[in-house]
Amino acid sequence: SNFGRLGTPPSHPELLDWLATEFVQNGWSVKKMQRLMVTSTAYRQSSAITPLSEKLDPDNTLLSRMPLRRMDAEQIHDSILSATGELNLKAFGPPVPVEATPAGEVVAKGSHKDGFRRSVYVLQRRTTPLTMLEVFDLPPMSPNCIERAYSTVAPQALELTNSDILRDRARYLAGRLIDEFPADSARQVDSAYVKVLSRHPTPAETKQALADLAHLASFWQDHLKDEKAEAPLAGGARWRALADVCRALLSSAEFVYID
């Protein structure tokens, strides 16, 4: 926001000059400039810190590695919907209205039938910000927002752990996994990892997840029995146990952070 003499001088002035020249020579094409940047070696680096880079570039001023960062609020919201298969890619049109749940959480109105639209299409009002976006540092609706804030506070973990919205998204994903692999818990776990984390689980992770599923299914069966649930106890318990595993993946640091 400050390009004058009082601002911090650029760390790579020659690089800025070269990029400016390339921008002009390519007809002021923003897309070509973006393509140049995202296909560069500097952009595609790992966030792993080697002993040499830590010694020579401790603050990453020389761009020796990719800075580990959490996804933006909108990215987290949309990625959860994409991973669970509920993202509605419809573009344009009127904004999606919001409502407050009995617990006070502000959520977007949607349905499993129509899906849930990206956060850019959710109604934005200063008085009723979407709770998930607000706790993950959605920029305020005021002028001159020059930089996003990135905080790490307890409400973020509580939102991912206790939110009814995330619980419902996890249960929807678990239901689809059971439909896809009705009697194969190992394949359900494997598919959940692929959908949420874009990788297959390690043998140790599969073993742990299957053990957790068995423990959680036993817990849910006892709980449903005490509640005198109308649904079948065994089937309902397995579904909720798998949903708990899915929710743990959706709220994990590996999902929320980009490395």
Disulfide bonds with the S-S distance in Angstrom:
none
